[in-house]
Amino acid sequence: MIVVVNAGGPVKELPDFSLWPSASYIGVDAGTIVLLERGIQPAAAVGDFDSVSAAEMAKIKKLFPKLNQAAAEKDETDTELALEKAMEFSPDTVIVTGVTGGRLDHYMSALHAIYKYQEKFQDTSFVLVNRQNRIRFLAPGTHRIQPDLNYRYISFYPFAQEVRGFKLEKFKYEVDDEVIPFGSTRFISNELETEGIVSFASGSCIVIESTDQ
């Protein structure tokens, strides 16, 4: 099962929701209104809703009469609350959208929240997607990456921990038993024509698949 979490970031950053026709959608704050405007009935709405108008809030409450509106001052972000709600659906994949563009602190907060949930729920795949990027985390081990015409470039970075024993096979640029230290830009903009294999022994690796606009 796929759950799509849509936050209230700039609409121009959003991906094509038709990619996930059978998904369950969770609206986060103003992201709930965006879903409704696109003809998508969210399965849930989460947040403090400080970014919606009174009329929009009335529309949300009509859809969710038992809505538990979060306090504006809280320890968790709205995105974290939405990820918590998403896990109630027992998903195979959680796709997070509407968290890029605009304020960079919101983007970084969402990225760290996704990392935390990926570490905690390793049987679920968490992916951050916008109109030209797909971001996910890999745990130590071997992973097969399929080429995707929508994402020409593939970049690898350490996240939270230095990556050791890093190996790329069947990529345009192959490496074997490398270390990716913090601050390295060596592994940016690789390319893939057939199935590629990524493996590493320790650390946490963030994968960013991108295309030019």
Order of alpha helices (4+ residues) and beta strands (2+ residues): beta-beta-alpha-beta-alpha-alpha-beta-alpha-beta-beta-beta-beta-beta-beta-beta-beta-beta
